[in-house]
Amino acid sequence: MPTKSHGLAILNTPDAELPELMRQAREIRDRHTGQHAQLCSIVNAKSGSCPEDCAYCAQSARHQTGVETYALLPPEKILAKALLAKKNGAHCFGIVTSGRGLAPRDLEQALEAVRLIAAEGIHAAASLGILDETALQKLKTAGLRRYHHNLETAESYFPRICTTHTYADRVRTARAAKKVGLELCCGGIVGLGETKAQRVELVMAIADLSPESVPLNFLNPVTGTRLENLPPLSINDICRTIALFRFFLPDKNIGVMGGREQLLKDRQDLVFAAGANGFMLGDYLTTAGNSVEADHALVAAAGLDRR
């Protein structure tokens, strides 16, 4: 794996040398993962009223953001979303819930949704917060294939972003998912006010967990959150960060998720040009995404196939 100093050099690449850095990142991607795009979709299955205090999150009850709040959707409604995602070309479908974890009743409802989705031959994933091995094993037995749990930011910066749970809690859940035999989807959010050194710290920590999939989000500041006035990253810094993740995670599926549409705007083609090999189809948790047709066009323009 590259060193910390190598990571800092990537993030400090002069603008004039950025095209060459991106070319090298694409070459690494093509050599290790092929020219295939990995596309996923999610459902916001339980929204808002979260007791956690994550500084960036529109769904925290501590923030006044006006997001819609509702209890866990019935399994049949979650299945309908999964079937639509499959029709639209998503390779993986994730059930996402707000909150620290799931109460026993909600877990049983989530298990039924997973069973229904798995019975349709859909690659079932979930992001249900901090869970223990027992709950994760139940999900795997029900047909779950992948568990999503981000580190969010570097351990050294985490207390500035969240105080209601610890970085160790997040690592423990990620390791527990792997221990029970689930695929791990683990990434973070860049642009939370962290230093470049802390961005390198984050990618090295993710590499240490060896997830199958790495969602890379870029902060799109939400009005009403503690980070609402934080300036977003520049397009060039986004490209440097995507390349950074590809150099440190050469054989992983790296998807650019939150912030793609808002920050890159008409240059979303740079996702693939900088070395990523996927993104999210459709809407996010509380913000709208591109049309499915527009995203498929981006994949085709990059010369990648949808597998």
C-alpha positions in Angstrom: 0.0 0.0 0.0 1.2 3.5 -0.7 2.6 5.5 2.2 1.1 8.6 4.0 3.6 10.8 2.2 2.6 9.4 -1.1 -1.0 10.1 -0.3 -0.2 13.7 0.6 1.7 14.1 -2.6 -1.4 12.9 -4.5 -3.6 15.5 -2.7 -1.0 18.2 -3.4 -0.7 17.4 -7.1 -0.5 20.7 -9.1 -3.4 21.4 -11.4 -1.1 21.1 -14.4 -0.2 17.6 -13.4 -3.7 16.5 -12.5 -4.6 15.0 -16.0 -1.6 12.6 -15.7 -2.5 11.6 -12.1 -6.1 10.8 -13.3 -4.7 8.8 -16.2 -2.6 6.7 -13.8 -5.7 6.2 -11.6 -7.7 5.0 -14.5 -5.0 2.6 -15.5 -4.9 1.1 -12.0 -8.7 0.7 -12.1 -8.8 -0.9 -15.5 -6.0 -3.3 -14.5 -7.6 -4.4 -11.3 -11.4 -4.1 -11.7 -11.8 -4.1 -15.5 -13.8 -1.6 -17.5 -17.1 -2.3 -15.7 -19.3 0.1 -13.9 -20.9 -0.9 -10.5 -24.2 0.8 -10.0 -26.2 0.7 -6.8 -29.5 2.1 -5.5 -31.0 2.6 -2.0 -34.2 3.3 -0.3 -34.5 5.7 2.7 -36.5 3.1 4.6 -36.7 5.0 7.9 -36.2 8.8 7.8 -35.3 11.5 10.2 -35.6 11.8 14.0 -32.1 10.4 14.5 -30.8 10.9 18.0 -27.1 11.0 16.9 -25.4 14.4 16.4 -23.4 13.8 13.2 -22.5 17.4 12.1 -23.3 16.8 8.4 -26.5 14.9 8.7 -29.9 16.3 7.6 -31.7 13.5 9.5 -30.3 14.3 13.0 -33.1 15.4 15.4 -30.6 18.1 16.6 -30.8 19.9 13.2 -33.6 21.9 11.8 -33.5 20.8 8.2 -37.2 20.1 7.4 -36.6 16.6 6.1 -39.5 14.2 6.0 -39.7 11.9 9.0 -41.4 8.5 9.0 -41.1 5.0 10.6 -39.7 2.0 8.9 -41.5 1.3 5.7 -43.4 -2.0 5.3 -41.4 -4.8 3.7 -43.7 -4.8 0.6 -42.9 -1.2 -0.1 -39.2 -1.8 0.3 -39.4 -4.7 -2.1 -41.2 -2.5 -4.7 -38.3 -0.1 -4.5 -35.8 -2.9 -4.9 -37.6 -4.3 -8.0 -37.6 -0.8 -9.6 -33.9 -0.5 -8.9 -33.2 -3.8 -10.5 -35.3 -2.8 -13.6 -33.2 0.4 -13.8 -30.0 -1.5 -13.9 -28.7 -1.4 -10.3 -26.4 -4.2 -9.3 -27.0 -3.8 -5.6 -29.9 -2.5 -3.6 -29.5 -1.1 -0.1 -32.0 -0.7 2.8 -31.0 2.4 4.7 -32.4 3.6 8.1 -31.8 6.6 10.2 -30.8 6.1 13.9 -28.0 4.5 15.9 -29.3 1.0 15.2 -32.6 -0.9 15.0 -35.1 -1.8 17.8 -36.0 -5.5 17.9 -39.4 -4.9 16.2 -37.7 -2.9 13.3 -35.0 -5.6 12.9 -37.7 -8.2 12.4 -39.3 -6.0 9.8 -36.0 -5.4 8.1 -35.3 -9.2 8.1 -38.6 -9.8 6.2 -37.7 -7.1 3.7 -34.3 -8.8 3.1 -36.0 -12.2 2.6 -38.4 -10.7 0.0 -35.6 -9.0 -1.9 -33.2 -12.0 -1.8 -36.0 -14.2 -3.1 -36.1 -12.0 -6.2 -32.4 -12.7 -6.9 -31.4 -9.1 -6.0 -28.0 -8.4 -4.4 -29.4 -7.3 -1.0 -27.5 -4.7 1.1 -28.4 -2.8 4.2 -27.2 0.2 6.2 -28.9 -0.1 9.6 -26.5 1.6 11.9 -24.5 0.1 14.7 -25.3 -3.6 15.1 -23.8 -6.6 16.9 -22.8 -9.9 15.5 -26.1 -11.6 16.4 -28.1 -9.1 14.5 -25.8 -9.2 11.5 -25.9 -13.0 11.4 -29.7 -12.9 11.4 -29.5 -10.5 8.4 -27.1 -12.8 6.6 -29.3 -15.8 7.2 -32.2 -13.9 5.8 -30.3 -13.4 2.6 -28.4 -10.2 3.1 -25.1 -10.1 1.1 -23.6 -6.8 1.9 -23.5 -4.5 5.0 -22.8 -0.8 4.6 -21.2 1.1 7.5 -18.9 4.1 6.8 -16.1 5.2 9.0 -17.2 8.7 7.8 -13.9 10.5 8.6 -10.4 10.0 10.1 -10.3 8.8 13.7 -8.3 11.9 14.7 -11.1 14.1 13.4 -14.2 12.0 14.3 -14.8 13.7 17.7 -15.3 17.0 15.8 -18.0 15.4 13.7 -19.9 13.1 16.2 -20.0 12.8 20.0 -22.9 10.4 20.5 -21.0 7.3 19.4 -17.3 6.6 18.8 -15.1 5.9 15.9 -14.4 2.5 17.6 -18.1 1.8 17.5 -18.0 2.1 13.7 -14.9 0.0 13.3 -16.4 -2.7 15.5 -19.6 -2.9 13.4 -17.6 -3.1 10.2 -15.4 -5.9 11.5 -18.5 -7.7 12.9 -20.1 -7.7 9.4 -17.0 -9.3 7.9 -16.8 -11.8 10.7 -20.2 -13.2 10.0 -19.4 -13.5 6.3 -21.1 -10.4 4.9 -19.5 -8.3 2.2 -18.4 -5.0 3.6 -19.3 -1.6 2.0 -17.3 1.0 3.9 -16.2 4.5 2.9 -16.6 8.0 4.2 -17.4 11.7 3.6 -14.7 14.0 2.4 -14.9 17.8 2.8 -16.0 17.9 6.4 -13.3 20.4 7.4 -10.6 17.7 7.8 -7.0 18.3 6.8 -5.4 16.6 3.8 -3.4 14.4 6.2 -6.7 13.3 7.8 -8.1 12.4 4.3 -5.1 10.1 3.9 -5.6 8.7 7.4 -9.2 7.9 6.4 -8.3 6.0 3.2 -5.6 4.1 5.0 -8.1 3.0 7.7 -10.6 1.9 5.1 -7.9 -0.1 3.3 -7.0 -1.8 6.6 -10.7 -3.1 6.8 -10.4 -4.4 3.2 -14.0 -3.8 2.2 -15.4 -5.1 -1.1 -17.0 -1.8 -1.9 -16.0 1.8 -1.0 -18.6 4.6 -1.2 -16.9 8.0 -1.5 -19.1 10.9 -0.6 -18.3 14.6 -0.9 -20.0 17.0 1.5 -22.9 19.0 0.0 -23.5 21.3 3.0 -27.2 21.2 4.1 -28.9 24.3 5.6 -29.7 23.7 9.2 -26.7 21.4 10.0 -23.6 22.4 11.9 -21.6 22.3 8.6 -24.1 24.4 6.6 -21.5 27.2 6.0 -18.6 25.0 5.1 -17.3 25.7 1.6 -17.6 22.6 -0.7 -14.5 21.1 -2.3 -13.4 22.3 -5.7 -13.8 20.0 -8.7 -10.0 19.5 -8.9 -9.8 18.5 -5.2 -12.6 16.0 -5.8 -10.6 14.5 -8.7 -7.5 14.3 -6.5 -9.4 12.6 -3.8 -10.9 10.0 -6.2 -7.5 9.3 -7.5 -6.1 9.0 -3.9 -8.7 6.3 -3.1 -7.9 4.4 -6.3 -4.1 4.4 -5.6 -4.7 3.1 -2.0 -7.6 0.7 -3.0 -6.6 -0.6 -6.4 -8.8 -3.6 -6.5 -11.9 -2.3 -4.8 -15.2 -1.1 -6.2 -15.1 2.7 -5.6 -18.3 4.5 -6.1 -18.8 8.3 -6.0 -22.0 8.8 -4.1 -23.3 11.9 -2.2 -22.4 15.3 -3.6 -21.7 14.1 -7.1 -24.6 15.9 -8.8 -24.4 19.1 -6.7 -20.6 19.6 -6.8 -19.6 18.3 -10.2 -22.7 19.5 -12.0 -22.0 19.1 -15.7 -18.6 17.5 -15.1 -19.9 14.2 -13.6 -17.9 12.4 -16.2 -14.8 13.1 -14.0 -16.0 10.4 -11.6 -14.8 7.8 -14.1 -12.0 9.9 -15.5 -10.4 10.1 -12.0 -10.5 6.3 -11.4 -13.8 5.4 -9.8 -15.9 2.6 -11.3 -19.4 3.3 -10.0 -22.0 5.5 -8.5 -25.5 5.5 -7.1 -28.5 5.3 -9.5 -31.6 7.3 -8.5 -32.3 9.4 -5.4 -30.2 9.6 -2.2 -31.5 9.7 1.3 -32.8 13.2 1.4 -31.7 14.7 -2.0 -32.6 13.9 -5.5 -30.3 12.2 -8.0 -29.9 12.3 -11.7 -32.4 10.6 -14.0 -31.6 6.9 -14.7 -31.1 7.8 -18.4 -28.6 10.5 -17.6 -26.5 8.2 -15.4 -26.6 5.4 -18.0 -25.3 7.9 -20.5 -22.4 8.8 -18.3 -21.4 5.2 -18.1 -21.6 4.7 -21.8 -19.6 7.9 -22.5 -16.8 6.6 -20.2 -16.6 3.4 -22.3 -17.6 1.2 -19.4 -20.1 -1.6 -19.5 -22.9 -2.1 -16.9 -22.4 -5.6 -15.4 
